[in-house]
Amino acid sequence: MTPARHAVMIVVVLVAALVAGVVSYRHTAKQTHAAAEAIGLVRDAAGAWVNPPDPGADAAGVWFTDVASEAGLDVTYRSGAAGAFQFPEIMGGGVAFFDADGDGDQDLYLIQGGAIVPPIQGAHPNRFFRNRGDGTFQDVTAAAGLGDVRYGMGVAVGDVDRDGDLDLFVANLGRDVLYVNAGDGTFVDGTVAAGVGGDADDWSASAALVDYDDDGALDLFVVRYLDWSSDAELACTGPNGDRDYCGPLSFDTPTPDTLYRNRGDGTFEDITAAAGLDTATGNGLGLVAADFNGDHRLDFYIANDGTPNRLWLQDPTGVFTDAAPALGCAVNAEGLSEAGMGVVAVDVENDGDLDLFLSHLAGETNTLYRADDGRFVDASSGTGLDRASILATGFGIGAADFDHDGHIDLYVANGRVRLPPSLVRAAGADPYAEADQLVRNDGEGQFSVVVPPGGMRPVPITTSRGLALADYDGDGDVDIAIVDRDTRLRLLRNDRAATGRWIAFTVRDRRGHEALGAMVTLETSHGQQHRLVHRTAGYLASHDPRVHFGLPEEATIEDVRVRWRDGVQESFGARAPGERHEIQRAGR
């Protein structure tokens, strides 16, 4: 263990429990004190670590304002928790921003949970909200036909039939659903015809619609969590002997993920085995797709919960090999598997390489795998990211330049999966609730925690899961939607970035489709910035694929370049800041 990381690591003591599967953590007083202060906590009268009191008019650290209610997003995610401690109740749900009707505004789709035992069909359908373009949303779920009533997890967005509009894939506990956009404001269930429903006993998590084989049609990668059924649920307990949720290692049933190849005729074929993806299993949750080794082929990185992460590199024949152990991103610097929840592939250093940032359980720290000469190095220590996250359990991740200073910041949606010891339990009805975290990138390799936590006053204390990014109100900065367990959805309007400038791009290939996997470089008088064109990232989420750059006031734009998936680079010259531009690859 490195000395720097040792200074902030909580001593993790695994207590064997063959049936209960209990995991508890011991915190030394010095480590807990340092980590708690690092994330802006203070002690209350009883000595417990809590969020600081709201100073009222003091808005020095405010970055975001929750405007969900005034925007018309009065919707609550329902986990179905009713005292039975069914494992899926602590894991959902997902969220997506996408322009369903092609009007240029980002609409919003919420994945719902609901009761697991018994399955109460129709009680809590997924919800679809159309963006009116004036900062408000309208619930059009029923009219659009998007009210799936299965127990939902994740969501993927893409134009699967290449008809010019966006379709939806919903990843569920049980059979999945593919909604095909009819182009008239409605969607049709095309699951059976496409052949992507999976099995009734699947537990799907994140998913991505990407063209892995470069044939022009979007294929489908589905991350599977584990083999689980209500009948196989275990009776686990927390650190004080209270009934609690089990973790994935209690079941020990990791599964392989699934790759469906789009035949181009509206149907898909399961090529998991043929592609070599059945050679390893894991408790998969997070997913990103990108070219990680520079060979101009799409690869997949999976964040696994308690098992080694997978980096599936594609060879010229379309077969994938797990290179995570060899390339240094399977386990952390101590050689330990961590509880991978969310993952983003983003260039946090502005050096042209895609780094990996993962959210984890309290006691493990969130992890930054920095790309370094074809390999990855656990760079969590020394960046401030380990110290910031040691006490929290992270799920959804938002990576964007929220303050328009030219550097990628990180927002992590937090929420426990296990009961805390009674001495640190927060007051209130939800003992799993935590404050989110926002860390600011200083551009010199250091991240500092924004106080108040999450950049909001008052500080929300919630059990957060899925997180999606988009400029929903069209004002040029990146906003956030967050799904909280058994409480209403949050829509965080970005109020920080008004001090800087911005520029954004819609990036299209020769056919006019989203150029997923392309890298956009913004050349300015202050240096370069790099962004990946993508939708799937974080935890159970799909994001606005338009690439967004922040600019210091004094910076001038000199060039915009795109490295397309096949490695060809194209320059588009200088573009005006404060605008959204569309750039398309030359030729047909």
TITIKOL-817670 format. One record per residue (C-alpha): residue number from 1; z, x, y. Coordinates in steps of 0.05 Angstrom, whole numbers, m for minus. Layout:
TITIKOL-817670
> NUM;Z;X;Y
...
This chain:
TITIKOL-817670
> 1;0;0;0
> 2;m18;27;68
> 3;40;42;115
> 4;13;m4;170
> 5;7;m62;123
> 6;74;m48;92
> 7;106;m57;159
> 8;87;m130;162
> 9;80;m150;89
> 10;129;m199;61
> 11;158;m178;m5
> 12;128;m226;m55
> 13;170;m240;m116
> 14;136;m277;m172
> 15;186;m320;m210
> 16;161;m335;m280
> 17;158;m410;m293
> 18;115;m426;m353
> 19;113;m500;m339
> 20;130;m506;m266
> 21;86;m449;m242
> 22;132;m438;m183
> 23;116;m383;m134
> 24;169;m364;m83
> 25;171;m313;m27
> 26;227;m270;m1
> 27;223;m249;71
> 28;264;m192;97
> 29;296;m209;164
> 30;260;m153;200
> 31;191;m172;173
> 32;200;m246;186
> 33;225;m233;257
> 34;166;m188;274
> 35;114;m234;243
> 36;143;m297;274
> 37;144;m267;343
> 38;73;m243;334
> 39;48;m314;325
> 40;88;m341;384
> 41;147;m373;348
> 42;218;m376;375
> 43;285;m392;343
> 44;317;m460;352
> 45;391;m474;357
> 46;398;m472;281
> 47;363;m405;277
> 48;299;m432;246
> 49;231;m407;270
> 50;196;m462;309
> 51;141;m469;361
> 52;161;m457;433
> 53;178;m517;478
> 54;121;m546;518
> 55;125;m518;588
> 56;89;m578;616
> 57;45;m558;674
> 58;39;m485;651
> 59;m33;m481;624
> 60;m40;m405;624
> 61;m53;m401;549
> 62;m91;m467;541
> 63;m160;m459;510
> 64;m170;m528;479
> 65;m153;m601;492
> 66;m152;m653;437
> 67;m198;m709;461
> 68;m208;m746;395
> 69;m179;m812;419
> 70;m218;m815;484
> 71;m281;m794;446
> 72;m274;m853;399
> 73;m254;m814;338
> 74;m194;m856;317
> 75;m197;m838;244
> 76;m145;m811;195
> 77;m157;m770;133
> 78;m121;m801;74
> 79;m97;m754;19
> 80;m70;m809;m26
> 81;m3;m774;m32
> 82;49;m823;m59
> 83;101;m780;m93
> 84;62;m762;m156
> 85;42;m693;m130
> 86;m29;m696;m156
> 87;m60;m627;m141
> 88;m122;m651;m103
> 89;m78;m687;m52
> 90;m60;m621;m19
> 91;m131;m592;m16
> 92;m178;m640;23
> 93;m217;m655;65
> 94;m282;m631;94
> 95;m321;m643;157
> 96;m392;m633;184
> 97;m428;m631;250
> 98;m502;m646;246
> 99;m557;m681;286
> 100;m572;m739;240
> 101;m621;m775;285
> 102;m656;m717;319
> 103;m633;m734;389
> 104;m604;m665;403
> 105;m531;m686;398
> 106;m484;m666;343
> 107;m459;m725;302
> 108;m397;m720;258
> 109;m383;m735;185
> 110;m313;m738;156
> 111;m300;m730;82
> 112;m244;m776;58
> 113;m194;m771;2
> 114;m159;m833;m23
> 115;m117;m851;m83
> 116;m128;m811;m146
> 117;m86;m853;m194
> 118;m108;m907;m198
> 119;m177;m897;m166
> 120;m178;m950;m110
> 121;m252;m954;m96
> 122;m272;m972;m25
> 123;m203;m963;5
> 124;m220;m900;44
> 125;m295;m888;50
> 126;m323;m826;84
> 127;m336;m838;158
> 128;m398;m824;199
> 129;m397;m822;275
> 130;m459;m821;319
> 131;m454;m778;381
> 132;m473;m823;440
> 133;m489;m762;483
> 134;m436;m777;535
> 135;m377;m744;501
> 136;m361;m804;458
> 137;m376;m825;386
> 138;m391;m891;351
> 139;m372;m907;280
> 140;m437;m926;245
> 141;m415;m912;173
> 142;m434;m979;144
> 143;m500;m984;180
> 144;m519;m913;159
> 145;m499;m924;87
> 146;m455;m861;85
> 147;m389;m891;62
> 148;m380;m855;m4
> 149;m313;m877;m35
> 150;m302;m821;m85
> 151;m246;m771;m73
> 152;m282;m723;m27
> 153;m276;m649;m14
> 154;m334;m612;19
> 155;m402;m626;51
> 156;m468;m590;59
> 157;m526;m607;107
> 158;m600;m592;102
> 159;m670;m621;99
> 160;m677;m624;24
> 161;m743;m662;23
> 162;m773;m625;83
> 163;m790;m689;120
> 164;m761;m665;186
> 165;m692;m698;184
> 166;m625;m676;156
> 167;m596;m698;90
> 168;m524;m695;65
> 169;m492;m669;1
> 170;m420;m691;m12
> 171;m378;m649;m59
> 172;m326;m691;m94
> 173;m271;m692;m145
> 174;m315;m723;m198
> 175;m388;m736;m188
> 176;m422;m710;m125
> 177;m469;m749;m80
> 178;m535;m732;m46
> 179;m553;m776;14
> 180;m626;m773;34
> 181;m641;m788;107
> 182;m692;m845;113
> 183;m708;m826;184
> 184;m689;m894;213
> 185;m615;m884;221
> 186;m599;m899;148
> 187;m588;m857;86
> 188;m606;m871;13
> 189;m566;m847;m47
> 190;m614;m800;m81
> 191;m564;m768;m128
> 192;m591;m793;m195
> 193;m664;m781;m177
> 194;m648;m710;m153
> 195;m604;m694;m212
> 196;m547;m662;m173
> 197;m489;m708;m188
> 198;m454;m660;m235
> 199;m403;m684;m286
> 200;m348;m735;m279
> 201;m295;m682;m291
> 202;m321;m631;m240
> 203;m279;m611;m181
> 204;m329;m588;m128
> 205;m308;m554;m64
> 206;m355;m521;m14
> 207;m430;m526;m20
> 208;m492;m498;15
> 209;m564;m521;21
> 210;m604;m457;27
> 211;m672;m431;4
> 212;m648;m376;m43
> 213;m716;m362;m74
> 214;m758;m365;m10
> 215;m805;m419;m36
> 216;m796;m463;25
> 217;m750;m514;m8
> 218;m675;m517;1
> 219;m635;m504;m62
> 220;m563;m524;m73
> 221;m503;m480;m89
> 222;m439;m516;m108
> 223;m372;m481;m113
> 224;m327;m509;m168
> 225;m252;m502;m162
> 226;m222;m512;m231
> 227;m220;m558;m291
> 228;m168;m610;m274
> 229;m151;m682;m292
> 230;m94;m728;m274
> 231;m73;m729;m346
> 232;m65;m654;m346
> 233;m23;m651;m282
> 234;40;m609;m288
> 235;110;m619;m259
> 236;119;m560;m212
> 237;178;m547;m165
> 238;188;m512;m99
> 239;236;m456;m79
> 240;296;m503;m77
> 241;280;m540;m141
> 242;246;m599;m106
> 243;184;m629;m138
> 244;123;m596;m108
> 245;49;m585;m117
> 246;25;m537;m169
> 247;m24;m481;m154
> 248;m89;m464;m191
> 249;m57;m409;m233
> 250;m10;m460;m263
> 251;m70;m492;m297
> 252;m109;m428;m313
> 253;m175;m464;m317
> 254;m224;m427;m271
> 255;m296;m449;m275
> 256;m365;m422;m259
> 257;m402;m446;m198
> 258;m468;m483;m200
> 259;m537;m467;m172
> 260;m590;m521;m170
> 261;m662;m501;m157
> 262;m704;m549;m115
> 263;m769;m562;m152
> 264;m801;m586;m87
> 265;m815;m656;m114
> 266;m748;m688;m99
> 267;m714;m663;m162
> 268;m670;m604;m177
> 269;m656;m563;m240
> 270;m591;m531;m258
> 271;m607;m457;m265
> 272;m535;m431;m266
> 273;m542;m396;m333
> 274;m613;m370;m321
> 275;m590;m341;m254
> 276;m532;m305;m287
> 277;m479;m345;m249
> 278;m443;m366;m313
> 279;m422;m295;m329
> 280;m358;m301;m287
> 281;m309;m356;m268
> 282;m261;m367;m211
> 283;m221;m418;m172
> 284;m274;m425;m118
> 285;m263;m457;m50
> 286;m299;m421;6
> 287;m373;m402;8
> 288;m422;m363;52
> 289;m494;m346;40
> 290;m529;m286;71
> 291;m565;m221;55
> 292;m506;m175;45
> 293;m542;m113;20
> 294;m605;m111;63
> 295;m656;m124;8
> 296;m683;m187;42
> 297;m656;m233;m13
> 298;m603;m286;m4
> 299;m535;m272;m35
> 300;m472;m314;m43
> 301;m399;m296;m29
> 302;m344;m340;m59
> 303;m272;m341;m36
> 304;m230;m353;m99
> 305;m159;m380;m99
> 306;m116;m331;m138
> 307;m174;m298;m176
> 308;m220;m242;m153
> 309;m272;m262;m102
> 310;m346;m259;m122
> 311;m404;m228;m86
> 312;m466;m251;m123
> 313;m523;m203;m105
> 314;m593;m227;m122
> 315;m643;m181;m156
> 316;m719;m186;m151
> 317;m722;m232;m212
> 318;m674;m284;m183
> 319;m615;m263;m226
> 320;m547;m252;m194
> 321;m495;m199;m209
> 322;m424;m198;m183
> 323;m418;m136;m140
> 324;m352;m153;m106
> 325;m310;m103;m147
> 326;m359;m47;m135
> 327;m368;m62;m61
> 328;m295;m71;m44
> 329;m289;m145;m29
> 330;m261;m174;m94
> 331;m188;m158;m80
> 332;m148;m132;m21
> 333;m130;m60;m4
> 334;m71;m63;m52
> 335;m117;m84;m109
> 336;m89;m155;m111
> 337;m126;m221;m116
> 338;m107;m267;m59
> 339;m109;m342;m50
> 340;m177;m347;m18
> 341;m187;m413;19
> 342;m239;m405;74
> 343;m289;m350;89
> 344;m337;m333;145
> 345;m391;m280;148
> 346;m393;m255;219
> 347;m404;m191;258
> 348;m336;m183;291
> 349;m352;m112;316
> 350;m421;m124;345
> 351;m449;m67;302
> 352;m503;m108;266
> 353;m466;m115;199
> 354;m437;m179;171
> 355;m362;m173;160
> 356;m322;m222;118
> 357;m259;m257;142
> 358;m218;m298;93
> 359;m158;m344;101
> 360;m100;m340;52
> 361;m31;m362;33
> 362;31;m344;72
> 363;56;m276;50
> 364;m13;m249;36
> 365;m43;m245;106
> 366;m113;m266;123
> 367;m161;m211;106
> 368;m218;m178;144
> 369;m267;m141;99
> 370;m306;m97;148
> 371;m377;m78;128
> 372;m380;m2;126
> 373;m442;35;102
> 374;m462;m14;47
> 375;m390;m28;25
> 376;m331;m69;49
> 377;m264;m42;72
> 378;m201;m83;78
> 379;m189;m73;153
> 380;m135;m125;162
> 381;m83;m71;177
> 382;m90;m41;245
> 383;m129;m99;275
> 384;m71;m146;287
> 385;m98;m197;238
> 386;m47;m182;183
> 387;13;m187;229
> 388;m13;m252;259
> 389;m23;m289;194
> 390;34;m266;149
> 391;75;m329;157
> 392;19;m381;154
> 393;m26;m412;102
> 394;m97;m414;128
> 395;m155;m459;108
> 396;m211;m476;156
> 397;m239;m419;199
> 398;m278;m421;263
> 399;m312;m357;285
> 400;m342;m360;355
> 401;m338;m330;424
> 402;m293;m385;450
> 403;m278;m351;517
> 404;m348;m323;533
> 405;m328;m250;538
> 406;m381;m226;489
> 407;m335;m219;428
> 408;m322;m263;367
> 409;m254;m297;365
> 410;m223;m330;304
> 411;m190;m399;299
> 412;m153;m414;234
> 413;m130;m483;213
> 414;m63;m476;178
> 415;m22;m518;131
> 416;23;m503;72
> 417;9;m519;0
> 418;81;m508;m23
> 419;147;m530;5
> 420;181;m477;48
> 421;253;m457;37
> 422;298;m508;70
> 423;322;m459;124
> 424;251;m454;153
> 425;228;m526;143
> 426;200;m556;207
> 427;230;m620;231
> 428;187;m682;220
> 429;157;m722;163
> 430;109;m669;136
> 431;142;m607;108
> 432;74;m575;96
> 433;55;m577;169
> 434;44;m513;210
> 435;14;m493;276
> 436;m57;m467;277
> 437;m74;m397;300
> 438;m124;m372;351
> 439;m135;m297;355
> 440;m174;m264;411
> 441;m220;m206;399
> 442;m213;m152;452
> 443;m278;m118;433
> 444;m241;m53;416
> 445;m223;m70;344
> 446;m159;m108;360
> 447;m142;m182;355
> 448;m84;m212;395
> 449;m51;m279;381
> 450;m62;m331;434
> 451;2;m366;456
> 452;14;m424;451
> 453;m9;m425;378
> 454;m79;m452;372
> 455;m88;m448;447
> 456;m62;m519;457
> 457;m5;m553;494
> 458;31;m590;465
> 459;25;m549;401
> 460;2;m593;343
> 461;42;m583;278
> 462;m3;m609;223
> 463;m27;m596;153
> 464;m98;m575;169
> 465;m157;m564;123
> 466;m231;m570;141
> 467;m256;m544;208
> 468;m326;m550;238
> 469;m356;m519;301
> 470;m407;m548;349
> 471;m420;m557;423
> 472;m411;m632;415
> 473;m410;m647;490
> 474;m469;m602;509
> 475;m431;m562;562
> 476;m448;m494;533
> 477;m384;m475;497
> 478;m362;m482;424
> 479;m315;m540;407
> 480;m277;m554;342
> 481;m265;m613;296
> 482;m206;m606;249
> 483;m185;m650;190
> 484;m109;m658;184
> 485;m75;m686;122
> 486;m53;m758;131
> 487;m60;m758;206
> 488;m117;m768;253
> 489;m177;m723;262
> 490;m173;m674;320
> 491;m231;m659;366
> 492;m215;m597;407
> 493;m255;m593;471
> 494;m263;m522;494
> 495;m234;m515;564
> 496;m228;m439;565
> 497;m300;m417;568
> 498;m313;m445;637
> 499;m298;m375;664
> 500;m357;m342;629
> 501;m431;m353;617
> 502;m469;m371;554
> 503;m536;m376;520
> 504;m555;m412;455
> 505;m615;m415;409
> 506;m645;m461;358
> 507;m681;m414;310
> 508;m739;m439;267
> 509;m785;m408;216
> 510;m861;m414;216
> 511;m858;m484;187
> 512;m810;m507;240
> 513;m750;m511;193
> 514;m682;m482;208
> 515;m686;m407;196
> 516;m622;m403;155
> 517;m604;m331;139
> 518;m640;m301;199
> 519;m601;m254;245
> 520;m607;m261;320
> 521;m592;m202;366
> 522;m578;m210;439
> 523;m590;m146;479
> 524;m552;m145;545
> 525;m532;m94;597
> 526;m464;m93;562
> 527;m492;m78;493
> 528;m514;m119;433
> 529;m487;m182;399
> 530;m509;m208;331
> 531;m506;m277;301
> 532;m524;m305;233
> 533;m562;m371;230
> 534;m521;m413;181
> 535;m488;m480;168
> 536;m439;m469;111
> 537;m376;m427;127
> 538;m301;m434;130
> 539;m270;m486;84
> 540;m307;m549;60
> 541;m347;m551;124
> 542;m417;m551;154
> 543;m428;m527;225
> 544;m479;m533;281
> 545;m531;m480;263
> 546;m551;m464;334
> 547;m529;m393;350
> 548;m485;m386;411
> 549;m469;m324;453
> 550;m418;m314;507
> 551;m433;m269;566
> 552;m388;m235;617
> 553;m406;m256;688
> 554;m437;m188;705
> 555;m479;m181;641
> 556;m555;m188;644
> 557;m599;m207;585
> 558;m653;m157;568
> 559;m682;m182;502
> 560;m673;m231;444
> 561;m693;m207;375
> 562;m694;m241;307
> 563;m693;m207;240
> 564;m723;m257;193
> 565;m702;m265;121
> 566;m759;m220;97
> 567;m736;m163;143
> 568;m791;m171;195
> 569;m764;m166;266
> 570;m793;m204;325
> 571;m777;m197;399
> 572;m776;m257;445
> 573;m759;m222;510
> 574;m706;m239;561
> 575;m683;m311;567
> 576;m644;m346;621
> 577;m569;m355;609
> 578;m536;m423;615
> 579;m591;m456;574
> 580;m609;m474;502
> 581;m674;m443;479
> 582;m716;m456;418
> 583;m749;m396;385
> 584;m797;m400;327
> 585;m829;m347;284
> 586;m901;m331;302
> 587;m957;m352;256
> 588;m964;m409;207
